Amino acid sequence: MLKRPTLNEISISGIGVIDKSNLQIGPGLTVITGETGAGKTMVLTALNLVLGGKADAALVRHGQERAIANATFNIPQEFAERFESKGIISESGELILTRTVNKDGKSKAVASGAAVSANALQEISEELVMVHGQAASQTLTKPAKHLELLDAYAEISFEKFRETLTEANELTKRIKAMKSAGKEREKQLEALREFAAAYKKIKPQNGELQEVNDEINRLNSIEGLTSTAGAASSALEDDESGVLTGLSNARKSLEKAVTLDPTLDQLSEKLNDAFFELQDVAANLASYLSDLAADPSRLEYLQQRKSELNTFIKRHSKSTATDSNIALTELIDAGANIDNEIADLTGGDDRIAELEAELAKLKEHAVSQAEEISKMRKAAANKLSAAASTEIHALSMPNTNLIVEVKSGVNFDQLTSNGFDEVNFFLQTHKDAPLVSIAKGASGGELSRVALAIEVVIAMNEEIGTYIFDEVDAGVGGKAAIEVGRRLKALSKVAQVVVVTHLPQVAAWGDTHFVVSKDESGSVSLSQIRKIEDDERIEEIARMLAGHEDSISARKHAEELIVHSR
């Protein structure tokens, strides 16, 4: 199994009702509980910030200059290399992300000590954590989400199909342009042939104009370069006053001193290093001076070449760029495809017919690839239906099944970058019942359970390192709530799971338990987050059950829940 990044620590400073808090996130299931309004979701708000979420001045705690969110992740080598390509560097298998939001709304993002953009954090966020919020059940009612979820479960690669589709679409545009260019063909051909002849004659190279200018400047400055480089060389190597002479004398003196006081050895080594480094510089300067000579014929050639390149650019460039180097690069790019352009126009109707035959093959290939994608989706749809239905049954909906339906198109014109399938999720409340859309077939609480069931199944398949669930158990209670906890616990066996919950039946399953509490006055102006264990866990779950922790029956029930979850 591929090793995935895992969340190690979250630190919060000056965000909303939280002054300062630090959460050490361990393996397994971590639960976060607390009274309504205490600030449980501030933990996820902080995490959202460090993952590139929108910065808002309203997040800054009243009376403070800034809000700071910190998150530390353990990063396997494969992911470290992948993140590095996006400009985000981890050190020794650890990635520390920091996001600061000032009270004026301006923000700064830092990854392992280096400034990065919020967009860069967003690009890696889904590889660090998968967040499932309260809105998940609502997005589940949208067909576009159904396609996204099924593809995530099926693990379909679209790369080759999209390459074929792009090639077909570009060829379609090319043919269309050829057909519309009939009357202008000869005029265009004349211009293209003139450009092709000039391009092949001059054979320009990328960066050549800049290189020519640089060498011209050097050759025109031979006298000055000889004088200044020579002065530098003399300053280093003069037998009486040169730097190397002085350093050599200093070395000898210090080497004698080392014999009397060994503590000077380090200084002596540094002096030696400096001496040898300057020796190298002196040698390189001498070599440079020996090669530095006037070359009138070379200068004449370069000036002629510069004139040719500038004339070529002036005659053929249609660029809006003021930089001649950019204009030349654009002409080189155009020249690389000039033979095809001429062939397109020269061939006329025959060439169009040839390209149309090529396009027909591309379209056929794209449709064939889309059909393979459809087969994969339909196979995955059956598996997802069965797996999700099993989870739904376990969540106290024993007769309800999820039916994933895939309707496929048949021709090229129906293709998008995702193929030509329409995916819909339906619920069936018993074997012979009609299929109804998720939006109409489930109440709020049932919809939450269906969403959780699907998310758990897909999560098991995705192998993400850390999953965050934000009150996805809303509208769920009783036996169903216990089963929600059981499902999350099962997921925590293969991944790290963090849950913000108001249900004691879910909280009881936690391996690590944090509670968010208001200050003693009951005000929401200040809250704290602390880890609880043993008796404190029993008290917190009793409070969640009965509204206060002193209820004897609630404490007994809390103890039973914790024992049952083990």
Summary of the structure (lengths in Angstrom):
residues: 566
radius of gyration: 35.1
end to end distance: 26.1
largest distance: 105.8
contacts: 1734
relative contact order: 0.13
helix: 58%
strand: 17%
